[in-house]
Amino acid sequence: MICSPAAVRALKEGDDYMPLSAPLREPLRSLVEKEQRVVLLGTGSPEVDYAIIPHAGPASRAARRSAAAEGRFGLHVDGGRVCVRDGYDPMEWTGRVPRRQTFPLADGYYGVQALWVDREPNADMTILMCFERRARRLPGNGWPYLGYSVSRRDGGHRAARSESSDT
């Protein structure tokens, strides 16, 4: 879950905004699907530890070539900060988020390129997130996906090499 803490201030402490077998509850649903103020980035990975590396500007050509998977999405930033939270946090909402899970980013609308950086087996999953200011909204519904698969060839964890997008 990627958002500005300011964008989710209306969510009530302790509420469940992601009930099982049901659509997201408002106001989270609109923040995700319409406003692009909250993004629920899916990986399909069983890993619970992630390393997120924020980067201002486009990804380098070398990073794009070596990425195991890629996804693109739009994000509107409010309040000068972005936070990365667990995707299940909306099931029992708390407004508290450790400062180490946030990073500064100027207010505005961004196109975000998420690259699954191929790492050694048993290493934390690493996602490079490249933020570029955009004048126009990107298509999408707030549910981008970086495909995860287990490679039989090397027995390790690898991302699927496909265009991952929420469009």
C-alpha positions in Angstrom: 0.0 0.0 0.0 1.5 3.3 -1.1 0.0 6.7 -0.2 0.5 10.0 1.4 -0.4 9.9 5.1 -2.4 13.1 4.4 -4.5 11.3 1.8 -5.8 8.7 4.4 -6.6 11.0 7.3 -10.3 10.4 6.8 -9.9 6.7 7.6 -11.1 5.8 11.1 -8.9 4.0 13.6 -9.7 0.3 13.9 -12.1 0.1 11.0 -12.0 -2.6 8.4 -11.8 -1.1 4.9 -11.0 -4.4 3.2 -13.6 -7.0 4.2 -13.1 -10.5 3.0 -15.0 -11.4 -0.2 -16.3 -7.9 -0.6 -15.2 -4.6 -2.3 -13.1 -2.1 -0.5 -15.2 0.2 1.8 -15.5 3.9 1.3 -13.7 6.2 1.5 -10.7 3.9 0.8 -12.4 2.5 -2.4 -12.5 6.0 -4.0 -9.0 6.9 -2.9 -7.8 3.7 -4.7 -10.0 3.3 -7.7 -10.9 6.9 -8.7 -8.5 9.4 -7.1 -5.2 7.5 -7.3 -4.3 8.7 -3.9 -3.8 5.2 -2.5 -2.2 2.4 -4.6 -2.4 -1.3 -3.6 0.6 -2.8 -5.4 0.2 -6.6 -5.7 3.2 -8.8 -6.0 1.8 -12.3 -5.6 4.9 -13.0 -3.5 4.8 -15.0 -0.3 7.6 -12.8 1.1 6.7 -10.5 4.0 9.9 -8.4 4.0 10.3 -5.9 1.2 13.0 -3.3 0.5 11.5 -0.3 -1.3 14.0 2.1 -2.9 12.4 5.4 -3.8 14.0 7.3 -6.7 13.2 10.8 -8.1 13.1 10.6 -11.9 13.0 7.9 -14.5 14.6 4.5 -14.0 18.0 4.0 -15.7 18.1 1.9 -18.9 20.3 -0.6 -17.0 17.7 -0.9 -14.2 14.9 -1.4 -16.7 16.8 -4.1 -18.6 17.8 -6.0 -15.5 14.4 -5.8 -13.7 12.6 -9.1 -13.3 9.2 -7.4 -13.6 7.8 -3.9 -14.1 4.6 -2.1 -13.3 3.4 1.5 -13.8 0.8 3.5 -11.9 -0.2 7.0 -11.0 -0.1 8.5 -7.5 -1.2 11.8 -6.2 1.0 13.0 -3.3 -0.4 15.3 -0.6 1.5 16.7 2.4 5.0 16.2 1.1 5.4 12.6 2.3 4.7 9.1 0.9 4.5 6.0 3.0 4.7 2.3 2.2 2.5 0.1 4.3 1.5 -3.5 4.5 -1.2 -4.3 1.9 -3.4 -5.8 4.7 -3.3 -2.6 6.9 -6.8 -1.6 5.6 -8.3 -4.6 7.4 -7.6 -3.1 10.8 -6.7 0.5 10.1 -4.4 2.6 12.2 -3.2 6.0 11.2 0.2 5.4 12.8 3.0 4.6 10.5 6.7 4.4 11.5 8.7 7.3 10.1 11.2 4.8 8.5 8.4 3.6 6.2 8.0 7.2 4.8 10.0 9.4 2.5 9.7 13.0 1.4 8.2 13.8 -2.0 6.8 17.2 -3.2 3.1 17.5 -3.6 1.7 16.7 -7.0 0.8 13.9 -9.4 3.4 11.3 -10.3 3.8 8.5 -12.7 5.5 5.7 -10.8 7.6 2.9 -12.4 8.0 0.0 -10.1 10.8 -2.4 -10.9 11.3 -5.7 -9.2 15.1 -5.8 -8.8 16.3 -9.3 -9.3 18.2 -10.4 -6.2 19.8 -13.5 -4.8 17.5 -16.2 -3.4 16.5 -15.7 0.3 17.2 -11.9 0.0 14.4 -9.5 0.8 12.3 -8.6 -2.2 13.5 -5.3 -3.6 11.3 -2.9 -5.5 12.8 0.3 -7.1 10.1 2.9 -7.3 10.9 5.8 -9.7 8.7 8.9 -9.3 8.3 11.3 -12.3 6.1 14.4 -12.1 3.2 14.2 -14.6 0.8 16.7 -15.9 -1.7 14.1 -17.0 -3.3 11.3 -15.1 -2.2 7.7 -16.0 -4.8 5.1 -16.8 -5.4 2.6 -14.1 -7.6 1.6 -11.1 -5.1 1.7 -8.3 -4.3 -2.1 -8.3 -1.1 -2.6 -10.3 0.6 -6.0 -10.2 4.2 -7.2 -10.3 3.9 -10.9 -11.2 5.7 -13.4 -8.9 6.6 -16.9 -9.8 9.0 -19.6 -8.7 11.5 -20.6 -11.3 12.0 -24.3 -11.7 15.3 -23.7 -13.5 17.1 -22.3 -10.5 14.7 -23.3 -7.7 14.8 -19.7 -6.4 12.2 -16.9 -6.4 11.9 -14.9 -9.6 9.4 -12.5 -10.9 7.6 -13.2 -14.2 9.0 -11.3 -17.1 5.9 -9.6 -18.4 4.4 -6.2 -18.7 2.7 -5.7 -15.4 0.1 -3.0 -15.3 -3.2 -2.3 -13.7 -4.7 -1.2 -17.1 
